[in-house]
Amino acid sequence: MGTVAENLEAIQHDISTACRKAGRSPEEVRLVAVSKTKPASMIREALEAGQRIFGESYVQEFLEKFASPELEGLPIEWHFIGHLQSNKVRQIVDKVSMVHGIDKFSTAEELSRRAQAKGRNVDFLIEVNTSGESTKYGLSPEQLLDEAPKFMALASVTLRGLMTIASPDPEEAAGEFALLRELLERIRTVAPSPEHLTELSMGMSGDFPEAIAAGATMVRVGSAIFGYRH
């Protein structure tokens, strides 16, 4: 592994290559640097190399980094990308720009309630279980189509799109990414404000070129930037 700055440069190059192959502009894809389990010093390194969006998965660890003197006042856009329980929503609602993994209507309701109380609007994505694996979080495609209008009607939060974690096999993953894109197009047809529904958060270190080919607007990359987690 190179330095964080070298790794970021290599990933951005790979994103640009994948976009060109897919006939897309690299500006259409944002990189979420997955910084969970990594220290504030590495986040600072990535910031100094031009990275702005960071994804955290564990509430307590995120709160410690958010309060870190090393990161104070820096232009970080925090995304919460892990499984979020309703009872933890209040701890992060005023600190994140986007929540990627909402997998229950009750969690979205709590996000709405807490955002309203703080006088702010929070963007969120619905997590969809595109692989059908019982070990994964997320609404089934059928549940999504049934329940999407309820999520869209909530106050003080804006549904911006969908998120998935695909199968490890790249061929299967490619089909799951295509399914997520199709689902986004389907819920746009019933959305009161379809222009808000623009985001597909899909693809990680091992499969983001396939995700970009299928229309990803955000890819979540951790190990290829920061090294493997121990």
C-alpha positions in Angstrom: 0.0 0.0 0.0 1.1 3.5 -0.7 0.4 6.6 1.4 -3.2 7.7 1.8 -2.7 10.5 -0.7 -1.2 8.0 -3.3 -4.0 5.6 -2.7 -6.6 8.3 -3.1 -5.0 9.4 -6.4 -5.1 5.8 -7.7 -8.8 5.4 -6.7 -9.8 8.6 -8.4 -7.9 7.5 -11.5 -9.8 4.1 -11.4 -13.1 5.9 -10.9 -12.4 8.1 -14.0 -11.4 5.1 -16.0 -14.6 3.2 -15.0 -16.7 6.3 -15.9 -15.1 6.7 -19.3 -15.8 3.0 -20.1 -19.4 3.5 -19.0 -19.7 6.7 -21.1 -20.2 8.8 -18.0 -18.5 11.9 -16.6 -16.2 11.3 -13.6 -18.0 14.3 -12.0 -21.2 12.1 -11.7 -19.5 9.8 -9.1 -18.6 10.9 -5.6 -16.1 9.0 -3.5 -17.1 8.2 0.1 -13.9 7.4 2.0 -14.9 4.7 4.5 -12.9 5.8 7.6 -14.4 3.4 10.2 -11.8 2.0 12.6 -9.2 4.4 11.2 -7.7 7.2 13.3 -8.4 10.9 13.0 -4.8 11.4 11.7 -5.6 9.3 8.6 -8.8 11.2 8.0 -6.7 14.4 8.2 -4.2 13.0 5.7 -7.0 12.2 3.2 -8.5 15.7 3.7 -5.1 17.3 3.0 -5.1 15.2 -0.3 -8.5 16.7 -1.3 -11.0 14.1 0.0 -14.1 15.7 1.6 -16.8 12.9 2.2 -16.1 10.4 4.9 -18.3 7.4 5.9 -18.6 6.1 9.4 -20.4 3.0 10.6 -20.3 3.0 14.4 -22.0 5.7 16.4 -19.6 5.9 19.3 -16.5 5.9 17.2 -18.0 8.5 14.9 -18.9 10.8 17.9 -15.3 10.5 19.1 -13.9 11.5 15.7 -16.5 14.3 15.3 -15.2 15.8 18.6 -11.5 15.2 17.8 -9.4 18.3 18.2 -7.4 17.1 15.2 -10.4 17.5 12.9 -12.0 20.5 14.5 -13.2 23.2 12.0 -12.2 21.2 8.9 -14.5 20.9 5.8 -15.6 17.3 6.3 -18.9 16.1 5.0 -19.8 13.2 7.2 -22.0 10.3 6.0 -23.3 7.6 8.3 -23.1 4.4 6.3 -23.6 1.7 8.9 -26.7 0.0 10.3 -28.5 2.7 12.4 -30.7 1.8 15.2 -33.6 4.2 16.1 -32.3 4.7 19.6 -29.0 6.1 18.2 -30.5 8.6 15.8 -30.6 11.5 18.2 -26.8 11.2 18.7 -25.9 11.8 15.1 -28.9 13.7 13.5 -27.2 17.2 13.8 -23.8 16.0 12.8 -24.2 14.1 9.4 -25.1 15.3 5.9 -26.5 11.9 4.8 -27.6 8.6 6.3 -27.0 5.8 3.9 -28.5 2.7 5.6 -32.1 3.3 6.6 -33.7 -0.1 6.5 -36.9 0.4 8.5 -39.7 2.9 8.3 -39.6 3.3 12.1 -35.9 4.5 11.8 -36.8 7.0 9.1 -39.7 8.3 11.3 -37.3 8.8 14.2 -34.8 10.6 11.9 -37.6 12.8 10.8 -38.7 13.5 14.4 -35.2 14.3 15.6 -34.4 16.4 12.5 -37.6 18.5 13.1 -36.6 19.0 16.7 -33.2 20.3 15.7 -34.7 22.5 12.9 -32.8 20.9 10.1 -33.3 18.7 7.1 -31.3 15.5 6.7 -30.8 13.5 3.5 -31.2 9.8 3.6 -31.0 6.7 1.5 -33.1 3.5 1.8 -31.0 0.3 2.1 -32.2 -2.4 -0.2 -31.2 -6.1 0.2 -30.7 -6.8 -3.5 -29.0 -10.2 -3.0 -31.7 -11.7 -0.9 -29.1 -12.9 1.7 -30.7 -13.4 5.1 -27.5 -12.0 6.8 -27.9 -8.6 5.2 -29.9 -5.6 6.3 -32.3 -3.8 4.0 -35.8 -3.8 2.6 -36.6 -6.4 0.0 -37.3 -4.9 -3.5 -41.0 -5.7 -2.9 -41.1 -3.9 0.4 -39.3 -0.9 -1.1 -41.9 -0.5 -3.9 -44.8 -0.9 -1.3 -43.3 1.5 1.3 -41.4 4.1 -0.6 -44.3 6.6 -0.6 -44.4 6.6 3.2 -40.7 7.4 3.4 -41.1 10.2 0.9 -43.9 11.8 2.9 -41.8 12.4 6.1 -41.0 15.9 7.2 -37.5 17.3 7.8 -35.8 14.5 5.9 -35.4 14.0 2.2 -35.2 10.6 0.5 -32.3 11.0 -2.0 -32.0 7.5 -3.4 -31.0 3.9 -2.6 -28.1 2.0 -1.2 -27.0 -1.6 -1.3 -24.2 -4.0 -0.4 -23.8 -6.5 -3.2 -22.7 -10.1 -3.3 -19.0 -10.8 -3.3 -19.1 -12.4 -6.7 -18.6 -9.6 -9.3 -21.1 -11.1 -11.8 -23.8 -11.4 -9.2 -23.0 -8.0 -8.0 -23.4 -6.5 -11.4 -27.0 -7.8 -11.6 -27.7 -6.5 -8.1 -26.4 -3.0 -9.1 -28.6 -3.1 -12.2 -31.6 -4.1 -10.0 -31.0 -1.1 -7.6 -30.9 1.3 -10.5 -34.2 -0.1 -11.9 -35.8 0.2 -8.4 -34.7 3.8 -8.2 -36.3 4.5 -11.6 -39.5 2.8 -10.5 -39.9 4.8 -7.2 -39.2 8.0 -9.1 -42.4 7.4 -11.1 -44.4 7.7 -7.8 -42.4 10.4 -6.1 -43.9 13.8 -5.5 -40.4 15.3 -6.2 -38.6 12.9 -8.5 -35.8 15.4 -8.9 -34.7 14.6 -5.3 -34.1 11.0 -6.2 -30.7 11.0 -7.8 -28.4 8.9 -5.6 -27.3 5.3 -5.9 -24.8 4.4 -3.2 -23.3 1.1 -4.4 -19.9 -0.4 -5.0 -17.0 -0.8 -2.6 -13.2 -1.4 -2.9 -13.6 -4.7 -4.8 -16.5 -3.9 -7.1 -16.9 -0.2 -7.7 -16.1 -0.4 -11.5 -19.2 -2.7 -11.9 -21.3 -0.3 -9.8 -20.2 2.7 -11.9 -21.1 0.8 -15.0 -24.6 0.3 -13.5 -25.1 4.0 -12.6 -23.6 4.4 -9.1 -23.4 8.1 -8.0 -21.5 7.3 -4.8 -18.9 4.5 -4.2 -17.9 3.6 -0.7 -14.2 2.8 -0.5 -12.2 2.1 2.6 -9.4 -0.6 2.5 -8.1 0.6 -0.9 -7.5 4.1 0.6 -6.6 3.4 4.2 -5.4 -0.2 4.1 -7.1 -3.3 5.5 -8.8 -3.1 8.9 -7.2 -5.4 11.5 
